[in-house]
Amino acid sequence: MIDLETLVLVRKARDGDHDAVNALVTRYDGMVFATVARRLKNRTCAREVTQDVFIQMLRKLAQLRDDALFEPWLRKIAVRLAINKAVRRPRERLGEDEALGAVKAAGTAPLDRIVQNENAAQLRECLGRLRELDRNTLVAFYFEGRSLQEMSAQFESPVGTIKRRLHTARNRLRDTMTELALVG
């Protein structure tokens, strides 16, 4: 059961009161962090995801139908984002090194910067050669950092379809990059 003070804070936060938002973050930071850390077992990742949870809270607060359910609603966001992070880390990045390695941070040596710029240009060219759906799928996931659920809503497709599209789009990008390397 939620206390009256929290109900007031939720309503004020929904109306744009920054002090109320800060009070909610302060009040629930420990609970959100603990929820996320239990799933990720990595304090650094858990702190990042905890920040994402509160950003998501701000974005979605208007959609909360019953203010009395704020705490379980916030916990559900925390669990969902923690699962997304855990799932994306090992599985969704499979094959990323071959296809999207060009966008990773390079060293500080001049040669490294030249190679990075050349790889980024090749990546942009190859992305441009892909079909629009493949390109949009890769950009949404890797460059905009959207979750599978967000992409599901954006593309109006089930999460399973989004996973398949990501897999297919990565393979097509890899093939396009291989063709470019053979031609060039």
C-alpha positions in Angstrom: 0.0 0.0 0.0 1.4 3.4 -1.0 1.5 6.2 1.5 -0.3 9.5 1.1 3.0 11.5 0.7 4.1 9.3 -2.2 0.6 9.7 -3.9 1.0 13.5 -3.7 4.6 13.3 -5.1 3.4 11.1 -8.0 0.7 13.6 -8.9 3.0 16.6 -8.6 5.6 14.8 -10.7 3.1 14.1 -13.4 2.3 17.8 -13.5 5.9 18.6 -14.0 7.1 19.5 -10.5 10.9 18.8 -10.6 11.1 18.8 -6.8 8.6 16.0 -6.7 10.5 14.0 -9.3 13.7 14.4 -7.3 11.9 13.3 -4.2 10.6 10.2 -5.9 14.0 9.4 -7.3 15.5 9.8 -3.8 12.8 7.7 -2.2 12.9 4.8 -4.7 16.5 4.8 -5.8 17.5 2.1 -3.3 14.6 -0.2 -4.3 15.2 0.2 -8.0 19.0 -0.3 -7.7 18.5 -3.5 -5.6 15.9 -4.8 -8.1 18.2 -4.2 -11.0 21.4 -5.4 -9.3 19.8 -8.7 -8.3 19.3 -9.4 -12.0 22.5 -8.0 -13.5 25.0 -8.9 -10.7 27.2 -6.0 -11.8 27.0 -2.7 -9.8 28.2 -0.5 -12.7 25.6 -1.9 -15.1 23.0 -1.7 -12.4 23.7 2.0 -11.7 23.3 2.7 -15.5 20.1 0.8 -15.7 18.8 2.5 -12.5 19.2 5.8 -14.2 17.4 4.5 -17.3 14.6 3.3 -15.1 14.0 6.9 -13.8 14.2 8.3 -17.3 11.6 5.8 -18.4 9.5 6.7 -15.3 9.5 10.3 -16.4 8.5 9.4 -20.0 5.8 7.0 -19.0 4.4 8.6 -15.8 1.4 10.0 -17.7 0.4 6.4 -18.6 0.2 5.3 -15.0 -3.5 4.7 -14.5 -3.6 4.2 -10.8 -1.2 6.3 -8.7 -1.6 3.8 -5.8 0.2 1.3 -8.0 3.3 3.5 -8.5 5.7 1.3 -6.6 4.9 -2.0 -8.4 4.7 -0.1 -11.7 8.2 1.3 -11.1 9.5 -2.1 -10.0 8.1 -3.6 -13.2 10.0 -1.0 -15.3 13.2 -1.9 -13.3 12.8 -5.6 -13.9 12.0 -5.1 -17.7 15.0 -2.8 -18.3 17.3 -5.1 -16.3 16.2 -8.1 -18.3 16.6 -6.1 -21.5 20.2 -5.3 -20.5 21.0 -8.8 -19.5 19.5 -10.3 -22.7 21.1 -7.7 -25.0 24.6 -8.0 -23.5 25.4 -11.6 -24.5 22.9 -12.5 -27.2 21.9 -9.5 -29.2 25.5 -8.4 -29.6 26.5 -11.7 -31.2 27.9 -11.0 -34.6 28.1 -7.3 -33.8 31.9 -7.3 -33.8 32.0 -8.2 -37.5 29.2 -6.0 -38.7 29.3 -2.9 -36.4 32.9 -3.0 -35.1 33.6 0.2 -37.0 31.6 2.3 -34.6 33.4 1.2 -31.5 35.8 3.6 -29.8 39.3 3.6 -31.3 42.6 4.3 -29.7 44.2 7.7 -29.7 46.9 7.0 -32.2 46.6 8.9 -35.5 46.6 5.6 -37.5 43.7 4.3 -35.3 41.7 7.5 -36.0 42.3 7.2 -39.8 41.2 3.5 -39.7 38.2 4.4 -37.6 37.1 7.1 -40.0 37.5 4.8 -43.0 35.6 2.0 -41.3 32.8 4.4 -40.3 32.5 5.7 -43.8 32.3 2.1 -45.1 29.7 1.3 -42.5 27.6 4.3 -43.5 27.9 3.3 -47.2 26.9 -0.3 -46.4 24.0 0.8 -44.3 22.9 3.0 -47.2 22.8 0.0 -49.5 20.5 -2.0 -47.2 16.8 -2.1 -47.6 15.0 0.6 -45.5 13.6 -1.9 -43.0 17.0 -3.5 -42.3 18.7 -0.1 -42.0 16.0 1.3 -39.7 16.1 -1.8 -37.5 19.9 -1.6 -37.1 19.9 2.1 -36.5 17.1 1.9 -33.9 18.8 -0.9 -31.9 22.5 0.0 -32.2 22.6 3.7 -32.7 19.5 4.9 -30.9 19.8 2.3 -28.2 16.1 1.3 -28.3 15.0 -1.8 -26.4 13.3 -4.7 -28.2 10.0 -3.6 -26.6 10.4 0.0 -27.9 11.2 -1.3 -31.3 8.2 -3.6 -31.2 6.0 -0.6 -30.6 7.8 1.5 -33.2 7.6 -1.1 -36.0 4.2 -2.5 -34.8 5.6 -6.0 -34.7 6.1 -8.7 -32.0 9.4 -8.8 -30.1 10.2 -12.2 -31.8 9.8 -10.6 -35.2 12.1 -7.7 -34.1 14.8 -10.3 -33.0 14.6 -12.1 -36.3 14.8 -8.7 -38.2 17.9 -7.8 -36.2 19.5 -11.1 -36.9 18.7 -10.9 -40.6 19.7 -7.2 -40.9 23.1 -8.0 -39.3 23.7 -10.8 -41.7 22.8 -8.6 -44.6 25.0 -5.8 -43.4 27.9 -8.3 -42.9 27.3 -9.6 -46.5 27.2 -6.1 -47.9 30.4 -5.2 -46.1 32.1 -8.4 -47.4 31.0 -7.5 -50.9 32.3 -4.0 -50.6 35.7 -5.3 -49.3 35.9 -7.8 -52.3 35.0 -5.1 -54.9 37.2 -2.4 -53.3 
